[in-house]
Amino acid sequence: MIKVYSRNNCTQCKMTKRLLVQQNMAFEEINLDENPEARAYVKELGYSSAPVVVSGDVHFSGFRPDALKKLK
């Protein structure tokens, strides 16, 4: 399962989710503004900006169409 850690009013987050929907890829969205535990997890992974995409052992930050398409 793909998890997208996003923030409110985040353009790159919206673009990431839009691309996943267009590619018919199932994902779970976790809002970092509303979930302190998720925010701590993302920081443990080494990221300080959203979105953060996690799928198994693969994780990355930002709007990355190339990386998103590889998750299929």
C-alpha positions in Angstrom: 0.0 0.0 0.0 1.2 3.5 -0.9 1.1 6.0 1.9 1.2 9.7 1.1 2.0 12.0 4.0 0.7 15.4 3.1 0.0 18.8 4.5 -2.9 21.2 4.2 -2.6 23.7 1.3 0.4 21.8 -0.2 0.6 22.1 -4.0 3.1 19.3 -4.4 0.9 17.1 -2.2 -2.2 17.8 -4.4 -0.2 17.1 -7.5 1.1 13.8 -6.1 -2.4 12.6 -5.1 -3.8 13.7 -8.5 -1.2 11.7 -10.4 -1.8 8.6 -8.3 -5.6 8.8 -9.0 -4.9 9.3 -12.7 -2.7 6.2 -12.7 -5.4 4.2 -10.8 -3.0 3.6 -7.9 -4.5 3.0 -4.5 -3.1 5.0 -1.7 -3.7 6.1 1.9 -3.4 9.8 2.7 -2.1 10.8 6.1 -2.3 14.4 7.0 0.8 15.6 8.8 -0.9 18.8 10.1 -3.4 16.6 12.1 -1.2 13.7 13.1 1.8 14.4 15.4 2.9 10.7 15.3 3.0 10.7 11.5 5.0 13.9 11.6 7.5 12.3 13.9 7.8 9.2 11.7 8.5 11.4 8.6 11.2 13.3 10.5 12.7 9.9 11.5 12.9 9.0 7.8 14.9 12.2 7.4 12.3 14.4 5.6 11.3 17.9 6.5 8.9 18.8 3.7 5.8 17.2 2.2 4.7 15.2 0.5 6.5 12.1 1.6 5.5 8.9 -0.2 6.2 5.5 1.4 5.7 2.1 -0.3 7.3 -0.8 1.4 11.1 0.0 1.7 10.9 2.8 -0.8 10.3 6.4 0.3 10.9 9.8 -1.1 9.8 13.4 -0.7 8.3 15.9 -3.2 6.3 15.6 -6.4 8.3 12.9 -8.3 6.2 11.6 -11.2 9.1 9.3 -12.3 9.3 7.6 -8.8 5.5 7.4 -8.5 5.2 5.5 -11.8 7.8 3.0 -10.6 5.6 2.1 -7.7 3.1 0.3 -9.9 
